[in-house]
Amino acid sequence: MARTKIAEILWDRVPTSQARASFRQAFHELSSSLGPHTGELISGDVHTLQLRPELCWIDALAVLHHEPSSGFLFSDLVELCI
């Protein structure tokens, strides 16, 4: 996805230049937190980024792919998110 699009979605109530600056700061903090795993989990170039969801736990995907017969309870998800 285009970096500018990500910034517009996440910071839709501020001017574009401020949204882009906020995105750069947030991505820098995320990259610092992920350390050496950043390159494994996120790919891209100066214009785009792509998350490799198969290597990440994404709460929304867990909820969407929830199968009642799996024994997984939504309360389990809450515990994982705390």
C-alpha positions as CSV (number, residue, x, y, z in Angstrom):
1,M,0.0,0.0,0.0
2,A,1.2,3.5,-0.7
3,R,2.8,5.2,2.3
4,T,0.8,8.3,1.6
5,K,-2.4,6.3,1.6
6,I,-1.6,4.8,5.0
7,A,-0.9,8.3,6.4
8,E,-4.2,9.6,5.0
9,I,-6.1,6.7,6.5
10,L,-4.5,6.9,10.0
11,W,-4.3,10.7,10.2
12,D,-7.3,11.8,8.2
13,R,-8.1,14.9,10.3
14,V,-4.8,16.7,9.8
15,P,-3.2,18.3,6.8
16,T,-1.4,15.8,4.4
17,S,2.1,17.1,5.3
18,Q,1.4,16.5,9.0
19,A,-0.1,13.1,8.3
20,R,3.0,12.1,6.4
21,A,5.3,13.4,9.2
22,S,3.3,11.5,11.8
23,F,3.5,8.3,9.7
24,R,7.3,8.6,9.3
25,Q,7.6,9.0,13.1
26,A,5.3,6.1,13.8
27,F,7.0,3.8,11.3
28,H,10.4,4.7,12.8
29,E,9.2,3.8,16.2
30,L,7.7,0.5,14.9
31,S,10.9,-0.3,13.1
32,S,12.9,0.4,16.3
33,S,10.6,-1.9,18.3
34,L,10.8,-4.7,15.8
35,G,14.5,-4.4,15.5
36,P,16.1,-7.0,13.3
37,H,12.7,-8.5,12.5
38,T,11.5,-5.4,10.7
39,G,12.8,-6.6,7.3
40,E,11.1,-10.0,7.7
41,L,7.7,-8.6,8.7
42,I,7.5,-5.5,6.5
43,S,8.7,-5.0,3.0
44,G,8.6,-2.0,0.7
45,D,10.3,0.8,-0.8
46,V,10.3,4.6,-0.5
47,H,6.7,4.8,-1.8
48,T,5.0,1.6,-0.5
49,L,4.9,-0.8,2.4
50,Q,3.6,-4.3,2.7
51,L,3.0,-6.3,5.9
52,R,3.5,-10.0,5.8
53,P,0.4,-11.1,7.7
54,E,1.3,-14.8,7.7
55,L,4.2,-13.9,10.1
56,C,2.1,-11.7,12.4
57,W,-0.8,-12.1,14.8
58,I,-3.5,-9.7,13.7
59,D,-6.5,-9.5,16.1
60,A,-9.0,-8.5,13.4
61,L,-8.0,-11.5,11.2
62,A,-8.3,-13.8,14.2
63,V,-11.9,-12.6,14.8
64,L,-12.8,-12.8,11.1
65,H,-11.5,-16.4,10.8
66,H,-13.0,-17.5,14.1
67,E,-14.5,-21.0,13.8
68,P,-17.0,-21.8,16.6
69,S,-15.9,-25.4,16.6
70,S,-12.3,-24.5,17.3
71,G,-12.9,-24.0,21.0
72,F,-11.5,-20.5,20.7
73,L,-13.5,-18.0,22.7
74,F,-13.6,-14.2,22.2
75,S,-12.7,-13.9,25.9
76,D,-9.4,-15.7,24.9
77,L,-8.8,-12.9,22.4
78,V,-9.4,-10.3,25.0
79,E,-6.8,-11.9,27.3
80,L,-4.3,-12.0,24.5
81,C,-4.8,-8.3,23.8
82,I,-4.2,-7.1,27.3
